[in-house]
Every structure is written in C-alpha cells, then in structure tokens.
Amino acid sequence: MSEKTGSSPGTTTLVPTGITTGDLARRLGVSPTTVRSWDRRYGIGPAVRQDGAHRRWAPGDVAVLEEMCRLTAAGTPPAEAAKAARASGGAPPPRPPVAPAVPAPGDVRREYRGVVHAAARLDGPALEALLAEAVAAYGPAAAWEDVMVPALHAVGRTWESAGDLCVEVEHLLSWHVSTALRRAPGSVRTGAGRPVLLACVPAERHTLPLEALAAGLAERGLPFRMFGAAVPAEALDAAVRRTGPAAVVLWSQTRSTADHALAGHVAATGFGLRGARTAPLVLLAGLGWAGRNPPPGAVRPAGLREALELLTQRCGARSGAA
C-alpha cells in the first residue's frame, strides 16, 4: 500500500505506508525473525508487497498478526492459528455468553503464559479478557496466586534478563490485574459485623496483593475497608479507633518498608465498652515482615489463601459473639 506524492511537475513518487517489520515485532512482543518466519511458512505476511522495498504492514496486516499471536498464546498450533487468523481478517471470534470451563486444579500454565504474551505485545483487550476468564474460572484468590503472580514475575524476569525493563509492559499488566480484581464478583455485606481494614504501611505503595485480598473477602461476603497505599500512621490509628475492626491487614513488600512499631501499636489498640474492650487481630502480610517474630496479637500468614481463612474464622467468630 502506498501513496503518490508529486516531487516535481510531471513526476510521482511512491511513498510506502504502514509499519516496518521491526516496529511490528516490537508491537507484538516477538522477534523480527519470527515475523518473517510466519510469513515464509504460513503465508501470513503483508497483503500488498512492493518489489525491491522492505515489507510494510498495513493496519489490516497487523490485525491478522495480532490475532495469530492471541491464538498461539492460547495454545493453538502456529499453522492452525495462521489459517484461522487469515480467515477472520484479524477479528477475534465472538465470545459465548457463558462462563469458561474450569480446568483441572493446578493446570494454569497455559493461562498465565497467555497473559504474559498479551502483556508483551501491549494487547490490552486480550489482557482484559484473559484475566476476567481466570477470575471467573478459579475465583480471585486462586487466579491471583496461580495466574496473576506468575505472570507478573515472568514479565519482570524476562525483560530484566534482556537488559530492558520495559516498564510499559509491567504497568499495563498491573493496571489490568487491578481492574480484573476490582471487577471480581462478590457481595460485600457492609452492615454485617465488624470490617477488616486493609492498608499498606506508610512507606509502601504496592497495593495489588491487598486488592487480591479485597476481592477474596468480597467473594466470601465479608465486610472490609480498603485504604490503599502509604497510609500515614495517624490516619491508620484513627481508622482503627473509628471502625472497631475485627482485623487489620498491614501490607509490606520489602523489609525497608516494614514498620514493626506500628504493627505492635495497632495490635494493642483497644476499643469498646469499659470492661469489655477488645483489639483487632493484625495480619502482617508480605515479605517485608519476614525475619522477626510478630508482636502479641499479630500473625504472619504464609499467603493469600491462609490470610482469607484466618479472616473468615475471625469475622465469623466476631459475628457469632455479636
């Protein structure tokens, strides 16, 4: 595909349009050699070619390649994926209005690899669909631990080893993970019992694990209040005293952000009527708390599933007592 421009009276110059193979490869998250190989083996190349010129990929060509990437990431053999992508013209098939089938327990490698490939080619729509399917199939807790976390780690390892952090890939994946967790189905019983408070310690800004825990609590119908990143100590103290929570979850990703004095203070904060005062159970979540024993009234769960079980037991006991 090209455009004609007049460089001088009576002459025309063909100016190629579309993107180069290198640009296309970066967009898809594959090597230029792979793109050329697909063209040579499966005939999935530019619809219009020019003699003596480099390949130029028009929007329609790019859509076909993106669909092939989506299909191969989902496990379709390349030859079949190329045939289907050409037949569809790059448009993915409509999704049936039913929940996806639940795969065998632990069989999630294909799902998280698909997420990684979609993130690498900056394919937001594919990420949204894949993550929504994982949450629907496994529930938010298992989707987080078995699909989302491995995908986040894989993206980090891949680009760090290549000497290129590709921050845009990690940011896109993180945003879609957050979106999928917040859209997870659940019914929060805002008036049923004392809530669970979720907060990052003052120096901590990574909130995705807390968002996964919030989605798990919502799925179980347990009330919670999410305060997010870098909650000041004074604000956390005020929130605890105002809400009288059944439990407080403090997230710290690294030892440099863990605030053990604050954890001890929250665990010792009492509220309620004189003679019947109580204190919240404090869950120290994240690797930042490793290496030191929790203060009295605090526990350190091994992972998201254990944290959910502890909070379910705690909230159930508090509701029964009420």
N, C-alpha and C positions, 0 to 999 in steps of 0.2 A: 504494500500500500504506500502511495507516495502522493506528494502534492507538486504542482507545477508552479514555478515562480519565474518571472521574467527578469533575467540579469541584464539584458540589453535588448534593444529593439530587434525583433525577429528571431530571438533565441529563447529557449526554455531550459530550465534545469530541474532534474528530478531530485527532490529532497525527501529522503526516507523518513517515514514516521513510525511511531511505535518505540518500544524499548529494546535495548540490546540484550543479548543472551546473558551477559554478566549481570545486568540490572535485574533481569528476570530471575536468575538463580538466587540472587540476594533476597528478592521478594519472596521466593518460595522456600528459602532455607535449605537449598541443596547446592551442589557444586555445578558449575557450567558444564563439566564433563557429563554429569548425569542428564542434564537437559539435552545435550547433543546426542547422548546415547538413546534417550527415549525417542528422539526424532528419527534416528537411524534405524532402530529396532522396530518401533511400533508406528512410525509414520505420524507421530503426534508433534508436528512442527508448525511453522508459520503457514498460514493459508495462502499468502502471496509471497513469492520469492523474487529476488532481482539478481540477474546474472552479475557476477563479479562484485557483489556487495555483501556485507555482513548480514546475518539474519536480523530481522526486525520483527518484533512481536506486537501485533495489534491487540486491542482490548479483548477481542473475541478469542484470540490465541491464548492470551493469559488466562482467561476464564477456564478454558479447556485444561490447561496445565494445573490450575488450582484444584479443579475437580479431580484430576488424576491423583494429585497429592493427597487429597482428602480420602479417596478410595484406598490408596496403598497404605495410608496411615491406619485405616480401619481393618487392614488385613487382606484386602483384595490383591491377588497376584497382579504384577505390573501389566501383563498382556491383556488380562480381562479389564483392568482399570482403564487402560488406554482406549480399548474398544468402547466401554461404557461412556467415558468422558467425551470421545468424539461424537457418539450418538446423541448425547444430551446437549451438545454445544456448550458445555460448561455449567449448565444449570443442574444443581443437585436435585435428586428426586424428592417429591413431597413426602414429608414425614407423616406416618399414620397417626391418628389421634388416640393412641393408646400408649400406656407405659411400656418402656422397653423390658424385655425378658431379663430376669435376674440370672446372671451367670453363676457357675459353681463357686462356692466360697473360696476366696483367695485367688481366683482366676481374673486378675485385674491388670496383668502386664500389657495386654493389647490396649486397654482403655487409657492407661497413663501414657503409653508411647504415642497414641493418637493425640493426646493433649500436648505433649512435647512437640510433636511435628507441627501441629496447628500454631502453637506459640512461635516456633522458629520462623514460620512464614508470615507471621503477624496477621493471621486469619481470625479476626475477632468473631465473626458469625459462627465459624466452626468451633471455636473455644466455648462460646456460649452454649451451643447445642450439646457438645460432648460432656461438659461439666454438669449441665442440667440432667442429662441422662444418667450420669454416675450417681448424683444425689438421689434421683428417683429410684434407681435400681438398688443401691446399697443403704440409703439413709445418709444423713450428713456426717455422722461420726466415722463410719467406715469409708465413705467417699473421701473424707479429709485424710485419714491415715493411710489408705491403700491406693489412692489415685492422686490426690492433690499434692500431698507432701512429696511422694516420689517424683512427681513431675517438676515441682519447684526445685528439688535437689538436682535432678537431671539437667535442667536448664542451667543452673549455676555451675555444675561441674563441666558441662560441655563447653560453654563459652569461656570459662576461666582457663581450661586446658588449651584452648585455641589462642590464648593471649588476647582475647577480645571479650570484655564483659557483656557487651550487647545489652545495655541497661534497658533499652526499649522493649526487649523480649520479656525480661523479668517483670517490668512494670505492667505490660499488657496482661501477662498471665496472672499476676497478683490481683489486678483490678477485676478480672473475670472470675477468679476464685472467690473474691469477696462478694461479687454480685450473686454468684450461684448460691453461696451460703445464706445470704440475706433473703433470697427468694425461696429457700427450702420450706416445704410445707410444714406447718405446725400451728398450734393454737395456744398462745400464752395466756394463762389464767391470771390476769393482772390482780384480781382481788382474792385469790386463793392462797392464804398463808403468807409467810414472810418470804421476801425475794432473795435471790442470790445476786450479789454485787460482783460485777466483772470489771476489772481495772488493770491497766498497766501501771507499774511503779513509775515514780516521777521522771526518771531518765530513759524510760523505754517507749519506743514509738512503733514497734511491730505489733500489729493488732490481729493479724489473720488467725492465729491459734485461738484467741478469745472469741473471734467471730464464729469459728467452728464449734466451740463450746456453746455459744449462744444458740446456734442452730440446733444442736443436740438437746439443749434444755427446752427449746420451743417444741421440738418434736415430741418430747415427753410431757408437754403441758405444764412445765414448771416455771413459775414467775421469776423474772430476772430483770436487772437494770444494767445496761451496758454504758460504761463511762469512757471507754476507749483509751487512746494513747496518752502517755505522760500526764497522769492525773496528779496534781500537786498534793502533798501530804495533808495540808489543811483542808482541801476540798474532799479528800477521801475520808478524813476523820468526821467532817460534817455530814457526809452522806451516810456513814455508818450510824451515827447518832440519830439522824432524822428518820431512817427507814427501819432500823432494828432488824437487820437481815439474818436469815438462817445461816448464811455462809458468805464469805468474801473470797473471791479468787484473785490473786495477785500474780500477774504475768511478768517474768523477767527472762529475756532470751540469752543474756550473757552475764557473767559474774560481775562485770563492771557496772551493770545497772541494778543488780540485786540490792535491796535495802532491807537488811535484816532487822535493824532497829524499828523501822516502820512496820514490818510484819509482826514483830512482838507487840508493838503498841496496839495494832488493830486486834490481835488475838486477845488482848487484855481489856479491850473496851467493853464495859458492861452497860446494859440498858434495861429498862423495865421498872416495875414497881419495887420499892424498897422491901427487902426480904425475899424477893423472887427475881432478882436480877440475873440476867443471862448474858452470854457473849457469843459472837458468831464463831463458827468453825472457819478457819482460814486455810485455804488451799494454796500452797506455793507451787505454781505451775511454771514450767520452763527450765532449761538447763542452767539458768543463772543461779538457781538456788542450790545446785549440787555442791557437795564438799563440806557442808555444815549441817548439824542436826537442827530440825525445825524447833522453834520455841514452843513452850507449852500452849496447847490449843490450836496448833497448826500441824498440817500433814503435807507431805510432798507426793502427789500421785505420780505413777510411772508413765501415764499417758492419758489421752483424751477419754478413752473408754472407762478407765479406772476413775477418773475425775467425775464422769457422769454417774457412775454407780454410787460413789460417795455422796454426791449431791442429791441423788434420788433418795437414798436412805435418810439423809439429813432432813430434807424437806418433808418426806413422808412422816418422819418421827415428829417434827415440829407441828405438822398439820394435825396429827393424831392427838398430841398434847393439847392443842388449842381446842 
